[in-house]
Amino acid sequence: MISHHLSDEYLVEYAAGSLPEAEALVVASHLAMCGECRARVETFESVGAVLLEDGAAEAVSNDAFDKVMEMISGPEEEETPRRMEFDRSTLRLIPPPLRDYLDADLSDLDWKRAGRGIQEARLKQDGDIRISLLRIRPEQKIPAHTHGGEEFTLILDGGYTDGDAHYGQGDVSHLDGAVDHAPVADPDRPCLCLTVRMGPARLTGRVGRMLNPFIRG
């Protein structure tokens, strides 16, 4: 059962088509796994349609009007790119919106060591914004850290405990750069998650602060 959802602010902006790419990917992937949030987005879309029908859209800005129109009519048709054929494991674990960012099956991605018991496959980097998959071995503790900006984490398989909260499949964690945390993966199986980071990680604690100058990205 999914316990940690995105705020309505993000769902409304997603319905209006106004979220930046990285955040929109997190929302779309979460929606593929969460019926409750899908229903809320449908509600927001219905509200937008009613506003338009009642003429209330005349009272909002031209920009907001355009967003409502996009929400109702959908995106313009574009040439459909050729889809990759993934193996069963990839299809089972990766929600459809995220598959467009993969150039290989999960097992064949360019996994790099990102710390003890942690592997990272970077899917896209745009300035300080990084979209990645993380694989964390069972019971592995991620070193205490903060971030230079916001961090979104969507659990695709397995789970972890972060402070007093537990995150399982479909749950989303949204933290700002002020939060210092050290998640610990569940003991029964590896944790696979999608992460979107708006700035580099910064290790905390005495040893972590000493290592920060030597850490890339």
N, C-alpha and C positions, 0 to 999 in steps of 0.2 A: 504493500500500500504506500502510495506517494504521500509524504508528509510535508515536504518543503517545496513551495511553489514560488514562482516569480510574482512580483507585486502587480496589481492591476495597472499601475502606471505603464509598465512594459507591455502588458497585454493590449492596452488601448492603443499605444503607439504602434505596436505590431499590426493591429487591425487597420490602422490608418495608413500603414506603409511608410511610416516616418522614422523607423529605427535604422541606425547604421548597420552595415553588413554583419559585423561580428556579433552584436547583440541580437540581431534578427535570426542569426543561425542558432544561437542558444535557445531562443524562444520557439522557433520552428521545430527544433529537435525535441524540446520538452513537450510541445503540443502533440507530437507524434506518439508520445509515451503516456500522456496524461489526459484522460477524458474530461476531467473536471475543468481544466483550463481551456480545453477546446470548446466546451460549452459556454464558458465565460466570454471567449472571443466571439463566438456566434451571437451572444447577447449584445456585445458592443457593436457588432456589425448591424444587427437589427435596429439598435438605437440610432445609428448613423442613417439608416435607410428611412426611419420614421422622421427624423429631423429634416431630411431632404424633401420628403413627401409633404410635410406640413409647411414648407416654405421657410422654416427656421434657419436654413443654411444661408439665407440672404443677410442674416445679422452677423455672420462670422466673416473672417478675412477671406480674400480670394485664395490664399494658400491653403487654409483649412478646407475650403470648398473643393479645391482640386484633390485633396487627400480623400475626402469622402467619396468623390466620384471614382477615384482609383480603387477604393475599397469595394464599391458596388460592382463596377464593371470588370474589375480584375486587371492584371497587367496586360499590356499589349502583346499580341502573339509574336513570338520570335522563333527563329529557326531552332528546332529541337536538336540539341547536341547529342552525339552518339553516346549511349550509356554503356558503362563497363558492365561486364558480367562478373559478379562476385560469388565467392564460395558460400556455403551454407552458414558457416560461422560468422562471416562478415554480415550477411543479410540478417542473421538473428540478433546480432549485437549492435549494429549501426543503424539508427533511424534514417529513413529515406532522405530528409533534407541534408544530412551530413555526408551521405555517400558521394555527393557531387564533389566533395573536397578530397576524396581518396583517389589515388592513382594506381592502387593495387589492393589486394586482399589484406586484411589485418596482419596476417602473419608475414607478409612480404613488404610491409612499409619500412621506411628507413628509420628504424628505432635506434636511438642513441641513449647512452647511459646519462642519466640526469641526477645521479646521486646513488647512494647505496640502496639497492633494491628497487630503484625507480628507472623506468625507461620512458623516453619522450619521442613522439613522432610529430614533427612540426608540419602542419598542413598549410599554413599561410602566415606571412609576416608582412605587416604594413606599418612601417615606422615602429612605434612602441607597442602596437597592437599585435599580439601573437595568438594564433589559433592552433591548438595542439591536442593530441591524444596522449594521455598518461597511462602507463601500466605500473601498478604498485604491488609488490609481492605481499602475500598474506602477513599480517602482523607488523609490517614495516611502518615505522614512524617517520614522517617527513620532518626534516629539521625545522625548528621554529623560525618563522619568517613573516615579513610584511611585504607589501608591494608598492611600487611607485604609482599605482592607480587602482582602479577597480579590478576585481577578479570574479569571474563566473565559472562555476564548476557544475557540470551535469554528469551524474553517475549513470554509466551505461551498463555496467555489470559489477557485481560485488558491492562493496560499500566501505565506509570509513566512519570513525568517530572523531569529532572535532569539538573538544571541550565537553559540554554536557549534551551535545546534539549528535544524533546518528543519522547518516545519510545513506540511503539505499538506492536501488535501481529506479531511475526516473526523478529522483530528488535533485533540486538545484540549490547550490550555495552561491550567494551574492555578497561579497565583502568589499569594503572600501580599503584604501591604503593604510588606514589607521589600525586595522585589526592585526594583531600578532597571534598566529595560530600554528599548530603542529598536529595535523590530522594523523590518525593511526588506522591503517587498513584492517579490515575484518580478518579473522583468523582462518575462515573456511576456504576462501579462494582469492585470487588476485582481484584487485580493483581496477576497472577500466573506466576512464572518465574523459569527457571533453572539457578542455579548459580554454577560457578566453581571458587573457591578461592585458590590461591597459598600461602596464609598465613592468619593468624588471623586478624580479624577486630580490628581497634584501634579507639576508640571514640576520637573526637577532641573537642575543646572548654574547658573552665575551668571546668565545671561539668563533662564532658566526661573524661577528663584526670584523675580526681579524682576517677572515677568508673572503669577505665581500670584494676587495680590490682585485681578487684573482678570478672572480666568477664572470663569465660572459653571458650577457643577456638574461 
